[in-house]
Amino acid sequence: MDSLRGVFRLSYSQKVFLLATVPLVLAVSAVSFLVLTQSRQLAEREIEALETQLIDAKREELLNYLSIARTAIVNIYGRAAPDDEAAKLEVTQILSSLLYGQDGYFFVYDYDGNALVSPRQTYLIGKNWSGLTDDNGVAITDELIRIARNGGGYHAFTWSKPSNGEPGRMAAYVIGLQDWKWVMGTGIFIDDVLDTVAMARADVEERIQRTFFLVILISVLAVLGVFLSGMILNLRERRLADAKLKNLTQRIIDTQEEERGRVARELHDSISQILVGVRYALELARRRIQKGDTRAAENLDSGIDSLGGAIQEVRRISRDLRPGVLDDLGLGPALKALADDFAQRTNIKTDLETAVFRNRLDKDAKIALYRIAQEALTNIERHSEANTVSISLFGGRSGAILRISDNGIGLPARIRTDPSSGLGLRNMQERIDQLDGTLRLVSHRQSRNTGADIEHGTVIEATVPLTHMLHPQASRPADRKTAS
């Protein structure tokens, strides 16, 4: 429960920011929702009105075409008897000749569903199409017959265009020739109307989206204004903290990758080679044993010796990663082991001088100082060309001080001007910053080939404040016998 309170505990500036922005965000969200809803409703009404207007225009066009057809056959139909086949033939011929546009024509069905006239789709003529439906299941022939028997009207359905055979939306108008029990009508494809309506709807939706984004943009700008006005006093500190955290994260990643690379190289160059040698020695011993060769014992002894070397290498790598002596005996013995290993490995003379702190340094300080010493020795081995190194650990009024100096060629001008440009120095600085300590760097660059008698080398001094010194009663009795 306490951890949850800690997570949700807000600072004063965060409370002020939330108090100013939450009502603003809620108000803008409500206004945006209302504006968008009303805009969509208004746009939908406008689109429906446009669609109705365009459909009405198409219907007027259908009525005009049908009026022309009725005028063409009215005299023949009016004088003919219900069974006048000659008059019916003449009417079908007249209607078949009345074509308009690319897909416009007149069609005739009898009340039983038989197609009598279809000049642009002649394959329909002479067949019964009762029960015909379109792809959407809308009845076509039966519905046209029903409408015609009731006096005439409109019907919309999907129909193939005569010009290209592709399906399109057709609006048809039919009337009934009741004496002959015929359905006469014509239709117009209204795809252009539907396309116009779709384009209008897409344009409206685009405008609504643009309005929505503008509202969001204005809202964001308003929130940013409130945020900037409330945070202006600590903006610079926040930016510096963010930049520092970003750099720290990158340095941690770089350090991890460097350490992994170092461990991988050591495993490959030392342990892997030793284990390969052990394997060859054991295989040779096995072959000699099979042959009864008495020299097999020599190969076994060699393999055992090599295996012991591998064990020592594993211990060394483990000690480099996390020295157990640092936790068990303290910083002084850990530095002694580090210095001895460094001197043995590099043949660089290494002097160590420590003061007894009675294990008074806390855990964070011991780890930081040890890692700084480890990093410094690594840099000396790689870059300094030194032959003497001096390490001293002592106490002062400001706290515990670790000083590491060498007689090498010194640091390049770029590093001396900006120590943070070096990964190792950045790691040292970051570790000491975590302890609120200080890191001092003094370096004189001088090439040994000049022969000039000028002081050269590098001195690194890390100081840990007294706040990281434990009280005597905080130390374990067993640890008081050991160095720091």
Secondary structure by P-SEA (a helix, b strand, c coil): caaaaaaacccaaaaaaaaacaaaaaaaaaaaaaaaaaaaaaaaaaaaaaaaaaaaaaaaaaaaaaaaaaaacaaaaaaccccaaaaaaaaaaaaaacccccccbbbbbcccccccccccccccccccccccccccccccaaaaaaaaaaccbbbbbbbbbccccbbbbbbbbbbbccccbbbbbccccaaaaaaaaaaaaaaaaaaaaaaaaaaaaaaaaaaaaaaaaacccaaaaaaaaaaaaaaaaaaaaaaaaaaaaaaaaaaaacaaaaaaaaaaaaaaaaaaaaacccaaaaaaaaaaaaaaaaaaaaaaaaaaacccccccccaaaaaaaaaaaaaaacccbbbbbbbbccccccaaaaaaaaaaaaaaaaaaaccccccbbbbbbbcccccbbbbbbbccccccccccccccccaaaaaaaaaaaaacbbbbbbbbbbbcccccbbbbbbbbbbbbcccccccccccccccccccc
